[in-house]
Amino acid sequence: MLVQLTVILLYARTLTVELYGQYQSVWLYTGVISVVSLFGLPALILSSGGENIQQYIQTFRHRSAIIALCLFIVPVALVWIFEPGFTYVQKTLLTLLILAQNIAAIREVLVLKHGSHKKVLLANLLFSVIFLLVHVGLSGSRYSLDALLLLLTLVFIIKSTMLKHKAFSSGTHTDIPVEITGKQWLYLGLFDTINTLYKWLDKWIILSFLTLSQFAVYFNGAYEIPVFGIVVSAVGHIMLVEWGRTGGHADQIRESLHHSTQMLAALVLPAFIFLIFHHETFFLLLFGNTYAEAVPIFFIALFILPLRMTNFTAALQFYQRSDRIVLGAIIDLVSAIVLMFILYPLLQTRGIILAVVISTWVQAGYYLWATSQLIQIPWYRLLPFQYMIWVLLTSCVILAGLYYMTQNRSVQWQLVAGITGVAITGLLFGRRHVREAIAFLRNTKQPPSESMKNN
């Protein structure tokens, strides 16, 4: 995350807007085509026995080969046919980059499957360092997309070489019918594909119908601060582990959702209010005045942030309701497309990001309702809504007060005051939850009954 953010800020400031837009389009194509061509295979490897996957591929050998070829060739062919901004050499290098990235992704999950976490950590650390050095070396006047694509392909090959794994077969779960493995693969592939299409949908529309410069401006404005997504994902994984250890009864799920939401609300809501007041200053400080047109887009995109207080799919994952998760992703994608057709004529690019925000809230609402139906607890009891409102109001009072007190001061003073307000509000509401989280981590090695009693 830090490397990617560093590269984004470096290239946004050292490249022309058009060259920067072309550079970001590379990651649009690689992100979408890689997920479509892999179609959930990394997730399937992690969640299923190697024997099951091998048995499925052997049983449906010809079908699997044809589908795999189509999933890779079709999207790559579309880029070759309909992307006029790349030369033939660049399209060839882009294809090789996607292929190298896919191989590295599969080898990584195979190593993880066999418990070699240290090897994965070292490979990714080295990959991140070389990835950053390549971008720094080709920044500014030294920038060449051809050289960058070639070197990034070599970086992924180096990563793959470091990730030597054992035999694919793991000898587990061999009694599972191939039809079940195929159904699970279908759900995982659909979810990954729909989620990725949704993630890049707005940017793809901008790239397809507007200029590279407009795409670059929109990309920076719609860029979501990644740290909040990483934190909520980590909290979701911790809840899944704990539920698996202790049984995951309905009341325990509700208590976990309350506790995790209260802890994350103390971080997310003060940061959200800070950015509402200081969004223009904060954005221009990062990207510079070149991308000032993106400030309204950034402001609208901020309203996704309050949803990063809760992992809405954790309970559905625990109960293995992949069908509900996929349906939520479809609802998200369809509602975004419909809203874009309605809002773009009215608000132009701001209408596209507004459609994304609204559809994301709709998806979160659906997941909350689906979880309530699954564990038979009313949706309004699943989250601590009163607590969230109280944190929001307190954040507004503290940060608004500091904002108006420093309005006539320098930009630096305003930002320092705002960050101080976030820290004060976070400590006010989050101190107890941090202590409880530390106690929880200390108790994870105790028997389940003792751990539950202490928490």
Sine and cosine of phi, psi and omega as CSV:
sin_phi,cos_phi,sin_psi,cos_psi,sin_omega,cos_omega
0.00,0.00,-0.71,0.71,-0.02,-1.00
-0.91,0.41,-0.63,0.77,0.02,-1.00
-0.91,0.41,-0.72,0.69,-0.01,-1.00
-0.89,0.46,-0.67,0.74,0.02,-1.00
-0.91,0.42,-0.64,0.77,0.04,-1.00
-0.88,0.47,-0.70,0.72,0.00,-1.00
-0.90,0.43,-0.68,0.73,0.02,-1.00
-0.85,0.53,-0.75,0.67,-0.02,-1.00
-0.92,0.39,-0.64,0.77,0.00,-1.00
-0.90,0.44,-0.75,0.66,-0.06,-1.00
-0.96,0.29,-0.53,0.85,0.05,-1.00
-0.90,0.44,-0.48,0.88,-0.05,-1.00
-1.00,-0.09,-0.35,0.94,-0.09,-1.00
-0.95,-0.32,-0.28,0.96,0.02,-1.00
-0.97,-0.24,0.38,-0.92,0.15,-0.99
-0.91,0.41,0.34,-0.94,-0.05,-1.00
-0.86,0.50,-0.64,0.77,-0.04,-1.00
-0.93,0.37,-0.70,0.72,0.03,-1.00
-0.90,0.43,-0.61,0.79,0.04,-1.00
-0.90,0.43,-0.65,0.76,0.05,-1.00
-0.89,0.46,-0.66,0.76,0.04,-1.00
-0.90,0.43,-0.65,0.76,0.03,-1.00
-0.88,0.48,-0.72,0.69,-0.02,-1.00
-0.93,0.37,-0.45,0.89,0.05,-1.00
-0.91,0.41,-0.46,0.89,0.07,-1.00
-0.86,0.51,-0.69,0.72,-0.04,-1.00
-0.97,0.24,-0.42,0.91,0.14,-0.99
-0.90,0.44,-0.76,0.65,-0.04,-1.00
-0.92,0.40,-0.72,0.70,-0.02,-1.00
-0.92,0.40,-0.62,0.78,0.00,-1.00
-0.89,0.45,-0.72,0.69,-0.04,-1.00
-0.96,0.29,-0.77,0.64,-0.09,-1.00
-0.91,0.41,-0.60,0.80,0.01,-1.00
-0.89,0.46,-0.71,0.70,-0.02,-1.00
-0.93,0.37,-0.66,0.75,0.01,-1.00
-0.89,0.45,-0.69,0.72,-0.07,-1.00
-0.95,0.31,-0.56,0.83,0.06,-1.00
-0.98,0.22,-0.52,0.85,0.09,-1.00
0.73,0.68,0.81,0.59,0.11,-0.99
0.98,0.20,0.09,1.00,-0.04,-1.00
-0.87,0.49,-0.70,0.71,0.04,-1.00
-0.85,0.52,-0.69,0.73,0.02,-1.00
-0.91,0.42,-0.61,0.79,0.02,-1.00
-0.91,0.41,-0.65,0.76,0.02,-1.00
-0.87,0.49,-0.66,0.75,-0.01,-1.00
-0.94,0.34,-0.54,0.84,-0.13,-0.99
-0.99,-0.16,-0.15,0.99,-0.04,-1.00
-0.79,-0.61,0.32,-0.95,0.08,-1.00
-0.95,0.30,0.57,-0.82,0.01,-1.00
-0.87,0.50,-0.57,0.82,0.02,-1.00
-0.88,0.47,-0.61,0.79,-0.02,-1.00
-0.90,0.43,-0.71,0.70,-0.01,-1.00
-0.91,0.41,-0.69,0.72,0.00,-1.00
-0.89,0.46,-0.66,0.75,0.01,-1.00
-0.90,0.44,-0.65,0.76,0.01,-1.00
-0.90,0.43,-0.71,0.70,-0.03,-1.00
-0.91,0.42,-0.63,0.77,0.02,-1.00
-0.93,0.37,-0.60,0.80,0.00,-1.00
-0.92,0.38,-0.66,0.75,-0.03,-1.00
-0.90,-0.43,0.82,0.58,-0.14,-0.99
-0.87,0.50,-0.79,0.61,-0.07,-1.00
-0.93,0.37,-0.68,0.73,0.02,-1.00
-0.88,0.48,-0.69,0.73,-0.02,-1.00
-0.89,0.45,-0.66,0.75,-0.02,-1.00
-0.91,0.41,-0.68,0.73,-0.02,-1.00
-0.91,0.42,-0.71,0.71,-0.01,-1.00
-0.90,0.44,-0.69,0.73,-0.01,-1.00
-0.88,0.48,-0.68,0.73,0.02,-1.00
-0.90,0.43,-0.69,0.73,0.00,-1.00
-0.90,0.43,-0.66,0.75,-0.03,-1.00
-0.90,0.43,-0.46,0.89,0.03,-1.00
-1.00,-0.04,-0.71,0.71,-0.14,-0.99
-0.95,0.32,-0.67,0.74,-0.10,-1.00
-0.88,0.48,-0.81,0.59,0.00,-1.00
-0.91,0.42,-0.58,0.81,0.04,-1.00
-0.90,0.43,-0.67,0.75,0.01,-1.00
-0.89,0.46,-0.61,0.79,0.02,-1.00
-0.89,0.46,-0.63,0.78,0.05,-1.00
-0.91,0.41,-0.68,0.73,0.01,-1.00
-0.88,0.47,-0.59,0.81,-0.08,-1.00
-0.99,0.13,-0.69,0.72,-0.21,-0.98
-0.96,-0.28,-0.03,1.00,0.01,-1.00
-0.99,-0.16,0.97,-0.23,-0.05,-1.00
-1.00,0.09,-0.17,0.99,-0.12,-0.99
-0.99,0.15,-0.17,0.99,-0.01,-1.00
-0.93,-0.37,0.57,-0.82,0.13,-0.99
-0.98,0.22,0.18,-0.98,0.03,-1.00
-0.89,0.46,-0.61,0.80,0.04,-1.00
-0.89,0.46,-0.70,0.71,0.00,-1.00
-0.91,0.41,-0.60,0.80,0.05,-1.00
-0.92,0.40,-0.62,0.79,0.05,-1.00
-0.90,0.43,-0.71,0.70,0.01,-1.00
-0.91,0.42,-0.60,0.80,0.04,-1.00
-0.90,0.44,-0.66,0.75,0.04,-1.00
-0.89,0.47,-0.69,0.72,0.02,-1.00
-0.91,0.42,-0.61,0.79,0.03,-1.00
-0.88,0.47,-0.71,0.71,0.01,-1.00
-0.89,0.46,-0.68,0.73,0.01,-1.00
-0.89,0.46,-0.70,0.71,0.01,-1.00
-0.90,0.43,-0.63,0.78,0.03,-1.00
-0.91,0.43,-0.65,0.76,0.02,-1.00
-0.90,0.44,-0.70,0.71,0.00,-1.00
-0.88,0.47,-0.68,0.73,0.01,-1.00
-0.89,0.45,-0.63,0.77,-0.01,-1.00
-0.90,0.43,-0.67,0.74,0.00,-1.00
-0.93,0.38,-0.70,0.71,0.01,-1.00
-0.89,0.45,-0.57,0.82,0.00,-1.00
-0.90,0.43,-0.72,0.69,-0.02,-1.00
-0.94,0.33,-0.48,0.87,0.08,-1.00
-0.91,0.41,-0.64,0.77,0.06,-1.00
-0.92,0.39,-0.69,0.73,0.05,-1.00
-0.87,0.50,-0.62,0.79,-0.02,-1.00
-0.86,0.51,-0.55,0.84,-0.03,-1.00
-0.99,-0.11,0.23,0.97,0.16,-0.99
0.98,0.18,0.24,0.97,-0.01,-1.00
-1.00,0.04,0.92,0.40,-0.09,-1.00
-0.92,0.38,-0.58,0.81,-0.01,-1.00
-0.89,0.45,-0.65,0.76,0.01,-1.00
-0.89,0.45,-0.67,0.74,0.03,-1.00
-0.91,0.42,-0.67,0.74,0.01,-1.00
-0.88,0.48,-0.74,0.67,-0.02,-1.00
-0.90,0.44,-0.67,0.74,0.00,-1.00
-0.89,0.46,-0.67,0.75,-0.02,-1.00
-0.95,0.30,-0.56,0.83,0.08,-1.00
-0.90,0.43,-0.73,0.69,0.03,-1.00
-0.90,0.44,-0.66,0.75,0.03,-1.00
-0.85,0.52,-0.72,0.70,-0.03,-1.00
-0.90,0.44,-0.65,0.76,0.00,-1.00
-0.91,0.42,-0.74,0.67,-0.01,-1.00
-0.91,0.40,-0.65,0.76,0.04,-1.00
-0.83,0.56,-0.71,0.70,0.01,-1.00
-0.92,0.39,-0.70,0.72,-0.03,-1.00
-0.88,0.47,-0.64,0.77,0.04,-1.00
-0.87,0.49,-0.71,0.71,-0.02,-1.00
-0.93,0.37,-0.64,0.77,0.03,-1.00
-0.91,0.42,-0.67,0.75,-0.01,-1.00
-0.90,0.43,-0.45,0.89,-0.02,-1.00
-0.94,-0.34,0.45,0.89,0.01,-1.00
-1.00,0.04,0.29,-0.96,0.08,-1.00
0.89,0.45,-0.73,-0.68,-0.07,-1.00
-0.94,0.34,-0.30,0.95,-0.01,-1.00
-1.00,0.08,-0.01,1.00,-0.11,-0.99
-0.91,0.42,0.74,-0.67,0.10,-0.99
-0.55,-0.83,0.88,-0.47,-0.04,-1.00
-0.91,0.42,-0.61,0.79,0.02,-1.00
-0.87,0.50,-0.77,0.64,0.00,-1.00
-0.89,0.45,-0.63,0.78,-0.02,-1.00
-0.90,0.44,-0.72,0.69,0.00,-1.00
-0.89,0.45,-0.65,0.76,0.01,-1.00
-0.90,0.43,-0.73,0.68,-0.04,-1.00
-0.92,0.39,-0.61,0.79,0.03,-1.00
-0.92,0.40,-0.59,0.81,0.08,-1.00
-0.88,0.48,-0.68,0.73,0.03,-1.00
-0.91,0.42,-0.58,0.82,0.02,-1.00
-0.90,0.44,-0.68,0.73,0.04,-1.00
-0.92,0.40,-0.57,0.82,0.05,-1.00
-0.91,0.41,-0.66,0.75,0.06,-1.00
-0.87,0.49,-0.68,0.73,0.03,-1.00
-0.88,0.47,-0.70,0.71,0.01,-1.00
-0.88,0.48,-0.65,0.76,-0.01,-1.00
-0.89,0.46,-0.59,0.81,0.00,-1.00
-0.95,0.30,-0.39,0.92,-0.10,-0.99
-0.99,-0.12,0.92,0.38,0.09,-1.00
-0.98,0.20,0.74,-0.67,-0.09,-1.00
-0.84,-0.55,0.21,-0.98,0.03,-1.00
-0.98,0.18,-0.12,-0.99,0.00,-1.00
-0.86,0.51,0.52,-0.85,-0.04,-1.00
-0.88,0.48,-0.63,0.78,-0.05,-1.00
-0.93,0.36,0.74,-0.67,0.02,-1.00
-0.94,-0.34,-0.16,0.99,0.05,-1.00
0.94,0.35,0.46,0.89,-0.03,-1.00
-0.83,-0.56,0.47,-0.88,0.11,-0.99
0.85,0.53,0.57,0.82,-0.07,-1.00
-0.94,0.33,-0.22,0.97,-0.04,-1.00
-1.00,0.09,-0.05,1.00,-0.02,-1.00
-0.97,0.23,0.80,-0.60,0.00,-1.00
-0.87,0.49,0.50,-0.87,-0.03,-1.00
-0.90,0.43,-0.48,0.88,0.01,-1.00
-0.90,0.44,-0.60,0.80,0.02,-1.00
-0.92,0.39,-0.68,0.74,0.05,-1.00
-0.88,0.48,-0.68,0.73,0.02,-1.00
-0.90,0.44,-0.64,0.77,0.01,-1.00
-0.91,0.41,-0.67,0.74,0.03,-1.00
-0.89,0.45,-0.67,0.74,0.02,-1.00
-0.88,0.48,-0.66,0.75,0.01,-1.00
-0.88,0.48,-0.73,0.69,-0.01,-1.00
-0.89,0.45,-0.71,0.71,0.00,-1.00
-0.90,0.44,-0.67,0.74,0.01,-1.00
-0.91,0.42,-0.69,0.73,0.03,-1.00
-0.89,0.46,-0.69,0.72,-0.03,-1.00
-0.90,0.45,-0.74,0.68,0.02,-1.00
-0.87,0.49,-0.70,0.72,-0.05,-1.00
-0.92,0.39,-0.74,0.67,-0.02,-1.00
-0.90,0.43,-0.68,0.74,0.01,-1.00
-0.87,0.48,-0.68,0.73,-0.01,-1.00
-0.94,0.35,-0.67,0.74,0.05,-1.00
-0.86,0.51,-0.65,0.76,0.02,-1.00
-0.91,0.41,-0.67,0.74,-0.02,-1.00
-0.86,0.52,-0.62,0.78,-0.08,-1.00
-0.97,-0.24,-0.01,1.00,-0.12,-0.99
-0.84,0.55,-0.79,0.62,-0.05,-1.00
-0.88,0.47,-0.66,0.75,-0.02,-1.00
-0.93,0.35,-0.58,0.81,0.02,-1.00
-0.91,0.41,-0.64,0.76,0.03,-1.00
-0.89,0.45,-0.71,0.71,0.04,-1.00
-0.87,0.50,-0.71,0.70,-0.03,-1.00
-0.91,0.41,-0.57,0.82,-0.08,-1.00
-0.97,0.24,-0.57,0.82,-0.15,-0.99
-0.92,-0.38,-0.24,0.97,0.00,-1.00
-0.87,-0.49,-0.14,-0.99,-0.08,-1.00
-1.00,0.07,0.23,-0.97,0.06,-1.00
-0.88,0.47,-0.58,0.81,0.02,-1.00
-0.91,0.42,-0.69,0.72,0.04,-1.00
-0.91,0.42,-0.58,0.82,0.07,-1.00
-0.89,0.45,-0.68,0.73,-0.01,-1.00
-0.89,0.47,-0.69,0.72,0.02,-1.00
-0.89,0.46,-0.72,0.69,-0.02,-1.00
-0.91,0.42,-0.65,0.76,-0.02,-1.00
-0.85,0.53,-0.73,0.68,-0.01,-1.00
-0.92,0.39,-0.63,0.78,0.00,-1.00
-0.92,0.39,-0.60,0.80,-0.05,-1.00
-1.00,0.02,-0.01,1.00,-0.04,-1.00
-0.92,0.38,0.87,-0.49,-0.02,-1.00
-1.00,0.06,0.74,-0.67,0.02,-1.00
-0.86,0.52,0.91,-0.41,-0.23,-0.97
-0.96,0.26,-0.34,0.94,-0.13,-0.99
-0.87,0.49,-0.57,0.82,-0.04,-1.00
-0.94,0.35,-0.63,0.78,0.06,-1.00
-0.90,0.43,-0.61,0.79,0.01,-1.00
-0.91,0.41,-0.68,0.73,-0.02,-1.00
-0.90,0.44,-0.72,0.69,-0.05,-1.00
-0.93,0.37,-0.52,0.85,0.08,-1.00
-0.92,0.38,-0.67,0.74,0.02,-1.00
-0.89,0.45,-0.68,0.73,0.03,-1.00
-0.88,0.47,-0.63,0.78,0.04,-1.00
-0.88,0.47,-0.66,0.75,0.03,-1.00
-0.91,0.42,-0.63,0.77,0.03,-1.00
-0.89,0.46,-0.67,0.74,0.02,-1.00
-0.89,0.45,-0.66,0.75,0.00,-1.00
-0.88,0.47,-0.66,0.75,0.02,-1.00
-0.90,0.44,-0.70,0.71,-0.04,-1.00
-0.92,0.40,-0.66,0.75,0.03,-1.00
-0.90,0.43,-0.63,0.78,0.04,-1.00
-0.91,0.42,-0.51,0.86,-0.02,-1.00
-0.98,0.20,-0.52,0.85,-0.14,-0.99
-0.91,-0.42,-0.01,1.00,0.07,-1.00
0.94,-0.35,-0.51,0.86,0.06,-1.00
0.90,0.44,0.79,0.61,0.05,-1.00
-0.96,0.28,0.28,-0.96,-0.10,-0.99
-0.84,0.54,-0.72,0.69,-0.02,-1.00
-0.91,0.42,-0.59,0.81,0.02,-1.00
-0.92,0.38,-0.64,0.77,0.04,-1.00
-0.88,0.47,-0.70,0.71,0.02,-1.00
-0.88,0.48,-0.70,0.72,0.00,-1.00
-0.90,0.44,-0.65,0.76,0.02,-1.00
-0.90,0.43,-0.67,0.74,0.03,-1.00
-0.90,0.44,-0.66,0.75,0.05,-1.00
-0.88,0.47,-0.76,0.65,-0.08,-1.00
-0.90,0.44,-0.74,0.67,-0.03,-1.00
-0.91,0.41,-0.61,0.79,0.01,-1.00
-0.92,0.39,-0.65,0.76,0.04,-1.00
-0.89,0.46,-0.65,0.76,-0.01,-1.00
-0.91,0.41,-0.71,0.70,-0.03,-1.00
-0.96,0.28,-0.51,0.86,0.03,-1.00
-0.87,0.48,-0.58,0.82,0.01,-1.00
-0.91,0.41,-0.35,0.93,0.06,-1.00
-0.99,-0.12,-0.73,0.68,-0.18,-0.98
-0.96,0.27,-0.74,0.67,-0.11,-0.99
-0.91,0.40,-0.70,0.71,0.10,-1.00
-0.87,0.49,-0.63,0.78,0.04,-1.00
-0.91,0.42,-0.62,0.79,0.02,-1.00
-0.88,0.47,-0.74,0.67,0.00,-1.00
-0.91,0.41,-0.62,0.78,0.06,-1.00
-0.84,0.54,-0.72,0.70,-0.03,-1.00
-0.95,0.32,-0.49,0.87,0.09,-1.00
-0.87,0.48,-0.70,0.72,-0.02,-1.00
-0.97,0.23,-0.57,0.82,-0.15,-0.99
-0.89,-0.45,0.36,0.93,-0.12,-0.99
-0.87,0.50,-0.66,0.75,-0.04,-1.00
-0.93,0.38,-0.75,0.66,0.00,-1.00
-0.87,0.49,-0.71,0.71,-0.04,-1.00
-0.90,0.45,-0.71,0.71,-0.05,-1.00
-0.92,0.39,-0.72,0.69,-0.03,-1.00
-0.93,0.37,-0.49,0.87,0.06,-1.00
-0.90,0.43,-0.58,0.81,-0.01,-1.00
-0.98,0.18,-0.77,0.63,-0.18,-0.98
-0.97,-0.25,-0.22,0.97,0.01,-1.00
0.99,0.11,0.17,-0.99,-0.06,-1.00
-0.93,0.36,-0.26,0.96,0.02,-1.00
-0.85,0.53,-0.55,0.83,-0.07,-1.00
-0.95,-0.31,0.50,0.87,-0.01,-1.00
-0.87,0.49,-0.48,0.88,0.02,-1.00
-0.90,0.44,-0.32,0.95,-0.05,-1.00
-1.00,0.09,-0.12,0.99,-0.07,-1.00
-0.86,0.52,-0.74,0.68,0.03,-1.00
-0.87,0.49,-0.58,0.82,0.04,-1.00
-0.91,0.41,-0.69,0.73,0.03,-1.00
-0.87,0.49,-0.66,0.75,0.00,-1.00
-0.88,0.47,-0.70,0.72,0.00,-1.00
-0.92,0.39,-0.65,0.76,-0.02,-1.00
-0.89,0.45,-0.41,0.91,0.00,-1.00
-0.86,0.51,-0.43,0.90,-0.10,-0.99
-0.98,0.22,0.03,1.00,0.22,-0.98
-0.99,0.16,-0.42,0.91,-0.13,-0.99
-0.83,0.56,-0.68,0.73,0.00,-1.00
-0.85,0.52,-0.36,0.93,0.02,-1.00
-0.97,0.25,-0.18,0.98,-0.01,-1.00
-1.00,0.07,0.42,0.91,0.08,-1.00
-1.00,-0.10,-0.24,0.97,-0.14,-0.99
-0.59,-0.80,0.63,-0.78,0.15,-0.99
-1.00,0.04,0.98,-0.18,-0.16,-0.99
-0.95,0.30,-0.31,0.95,-0.06,-1.00
-0.97,-0.23,0.02,1.00,-0.11,-0.99
-0.85,0.53,-0.76,0.65,-0.03,-1.00
-0.91,0.41,-0.60,0.80,0.03,-1.00
-0.92,0.40,-0.61,0.79,0.08,-1.00
-0.91,0.42,-0.66,0.75,-0.04,-1.00
-0.88,0.47,-0.64,0.77,0.01,-1.00
-1.00,0.02,0.15,0.99,0.07,-1.00
0.84,0.54,0.65,0.76,0.06,-1.00
-0.99,-0.10,0.91,0.41,0.01,-1.00
-0.89,0.46,-0.48,0.88,0.01,-1.00
-0.89,0.45,-0.65,0.76,0.04,-1.00
-0.93,0.38,-0.62,0.78,0.00,-1.00
-0.91,0.41,-0.69,0.73,0.03,-1.00
-0.90,0.43,-0.67,0.74,0.02,-1.00
-0.87,0.49,-0.65,0.76,0.06,-1.00
-0.88,0.47,-0.63,0.77,0.04,-1.00
-0.91,0.42,-0.62,0.78,0.04,-1.00
-0.92,0.40,-0.68,0.73,0.05,-1.00
-0.85,0.53,-0.68,0.73,0.01,-1.00
-0.87,0.49,-0.75,0.66,-0.06,-1.00
-0.91,0.41,-0.74,0.68,-0.05,-1.00
-0.91,0.41,-0.71,0.71,0.00,-1.00
-0.90,0.44,-0.59,0.81,0.04,-1.00
-0.90,0.43,-0.69,0.72,-0.01,-1.00
-0.89,0.45,-0.72,0.69,0.00,-1.00
-0.87,0.48,-0.71,0.70,-0.02,-1.00
-0.92,0.39,-0.55,0.83,0.04,-1.00
-0.89,0.45,-0.66,0.75,0.05,-1.00
-0.89,0.46,-0.55,0.84,-0.03,-1.00
-0.98,0.18,-0.70,0.72,-0.19,-0.98
-1.00,0.01,-0.44,0.90,-0.03,-1.00
-0.88,0.47,-0.70,0.72,0.03,-1.00
-0.87,0.49,-0.43,0.90,-0.04,-1.00
-1.00,0.05,-0.66,0.76,-0.16,-0.99
-0.83,-0.56,0.09,1.00,-0.06,-1.00
0.82,0.57,-0.72,-0.70,-0.10,-0.99
-0.90,0.44,-0.46,0.89,0.06,-1.00
-0.91,0.42,-0.51,0.86,0.05,-1.00
-0.93,0.38,-0.55,0.84,0.01,-1.00
-0.93,0.38,-0.73,0.69,0.00,-1.00
-0.94,0.35,-0.53,0.85,0.07,-1.00
-0.90,0.43,-0.62,0.79,0.06,-1.00
-0.88,0.47,-0.65,0.76,0.03,-1.00
-0.89,0.45,-0.70,0.72,-0.01,-1.00
-0.88,0.47,-0.75,0.66,-0.04,-1.00
-0.89,0.45,-0.70,0.72,-0.02,-1.00
-0.91,0.41,-0.54,0.84,0.05,-1.00
-0.91,0.41,-0.65,0.76,0.07,-1.00
-0.91,0.42,-0.62,0.78,0.04,-1.00
-0.89,0.46,-0.69,0.72,0.01,-1.00
-0.89,0.46,-0.70,0.71,0.01,-1.00
-0.87,0.49,-0.65,0.76,0.04,-1.00
-0.89,0.46,-0.65,0.76,0.03,-1.00
-0.90,0.43,-0.71,0.71,0.00,-1.00
-0.89,0.45,-0.61,0.79,0.04,-1.00
-0.90,0.43,-0.69,0.73,0.03,-1.00
-0.91,0.42,-0.69,0.73,-0.01,-1.00
-0.89,0.45,-0.64,0.77,0.04,-1.00
-0.90,0.43,-0.67,0.74,0.01,-1.00
-0.90,0.44,-0.62,0.79,0.04,-1.00
-0.93,0.37,-0.57,0.82,-0.06,-1.00
-0.95,0.32,-0.68,0.73,-0.07,-1.00
-0.97,-0.24,0.09,1.00,0.10,-0.99
0.87,0.49,0.69,0.73,0.11,-0.99
-0.78,-0.62,0.76,-0.65,-0.02,-1.00
-0.81,0.59,0.60,-0.80,-0.09,-1.00
-0.86,0.50,-0.55,0.84,-0.05,-1.00
-0.96,0.27,-0.12,0.99,0.08,-1.00
-0.98,-0.19,-0.10,0.99,-0.04,-1.00
-0.97,0.24,-0.48,0.88,-0.03,-1.00
-0.83,-0.56,0.49,-0.87,-0.01,-1.00
-0.99,0.15,0.96,0.27,-0.12,-0.99
-0.89,0.45,-0.63,0.77,0.02,-1.00
-0.89,0.46,-0.68,0.73,0.03,-1.00
-0.88,0.47,-0.69,0.73,-0.01,-1.00
-0.89,0.46,-0.66,0.75,0.03,-1.00
-0.90,0.43,-0.64,0.77,0.00,-1.00
-0.90,0.43,-0.69,0.72,0.05,-1.00
-0.90,0.45,-0.66,0.75,0.00,-1.00
-0.89,0.46,-0.73,0.69,-0.01,-1.00
-0.91,0.41,-0.67,0.74,0.02,-1.00
-0.89,0.45,-0.67,0.75,0.03,-1.00
-0.88,0.48,-0.66,0.75,0.02,-1.00
-0.88,0.48,-0.71,0.71,-0.04,-1.00
-0.90,0.43,-0.76,0.65,-0.06,-1.00
-0.91,0.41,-0.75,0.66,-0.08,-1.00
-0.96,0.27,-0.55,0.84,0.07,-1.00
-0.92,0.40,-0.66,0.75,0.03,-1.00
-0.87,0.49,-0.73,0.68,0.00,-1.00
-0.92,0.39,-0.57,0.82,0.00,-1.00
-0.90,0.44,-0.73,0.68,-0.04,-1.00
-0.97,0.26,-0.45,0.89,0.06,-1.00
-0.93,0.36,-0.54,0.84,-0.07,-1.00
-0.95,-0.30,0.27,0.96,-0.09,-1.00
-0.88,0.48,-0.51,0.86,-0.03,-1.00
-1.00,-0.08,0.06,1.00,0.03,-1.00
-1.00,0.01,-0.01,-1.00,0.00,-1.00
-0.95,0.32,0.25,-0.97,0.01,-1.00
-0.87,0.50,-0.64,0.77,0.00,-1.00
-0.88,0.48,-0.68,0.74,0.02,-1.00
-0.89,0.45,-0.67,0.74,0.00,-1.00
-0.88,0.47,-0.70,0.71,-0.01,-1.00
-0.93,0.38,-0.66,0.75,0.03,-1.00
-0.88,0.47,-0.68,0.73,0.02,-1.00
-0.89,0.45,-0.67,0.75,0.01,-1.00
-0.90,0.43,-0.70,0.72,0.02,-1.00
-0.90,0.43,-0.60,0.80,0.08,-1.00
-0.89,0.46,-0.65,0.76,0.04,-1.00
-0.89,0.45,-0.64,0.77,0.05,-1.00
-0.88,0.47,-0.69,0.72,-0.01,-1.00
-0.90,0.43,-0.67,0.74,0.00,-1.00
-0.89,0.45,-0.74,0.67,0.00,-1.00
-0.90,0.43,-0.66,0.75,0.02,-1.00
-0.88,0.47,-0.68,0.73,0.03,-1.00
-0.93,0.38,-0.61,0.79,-0.03,-1.00
-0.88,0.48,-0.66,0.75,-0.07,-1.00
-0.97,-0.22,-0.40,0.91,-0.14,-0.99
-0.98,-0.19,-0.17,0.99,-0.08,-1.00
-0.86,0.50,-0.71,0.70,-0.02,-1.00
-0.90,0.44,-0.63,0.78,-0.05,-1.00
-0.95,0.32,-0.53,0.85,0.07,-1.00
-0.91,0.42,-0.68,0.73,0.04,-1.00
-0.88,0.48,-0.66,0.75,0.00,-1.00
-0.92,0.39,-0.61,0.79,0.02,-1.00
-0.90,0.43,-0.66,0.76,0.04,-1.00
-0.90,0.44,-0.68,0.73,0.05,-1.00
-0.88,0.47,-0.61,0.79,0.03,-1.00
-0.89,0.46,-0.70,0.71,-0.01,-1.00
-0.91,0.42,-0.55,0.83,0.03,-1.00
-0.94,0.33,-0.44,0.90,-0.09,-1.00
-1.00,-0.08,0.00,1.00,-0.12,-0.99
-0.93,0.38,-0.32,0.95,0.00,-1.00
-1.00,-0.03,-0.05,1.00,0.05,-1.00
-0.98,0.19,0.30,-0.95,0.11,-0.99
-0.84,0.54,0.48,-0.88,-0.08,-1.00
-0.81,0.59,-0.68,0.73,-0.06,-1.00
-0.90,0.43,-0.65,0.76,-0.01,-1.00
-0.93,0.37,-0.66,0.75,0.00,-1.00
-0.89,0.45,-0.68,0.73,0.02,-1.00
-0.89,0.46,-0.64,0.77,-0.03,-1.00
-0.91,0.42,-0.65,0.76,-0.03,-1.00
-0.95,0.32,-0.45,0.90,-0.06,-1.00
-0.99,-0.11,0.00,0.00,0.00,0.00
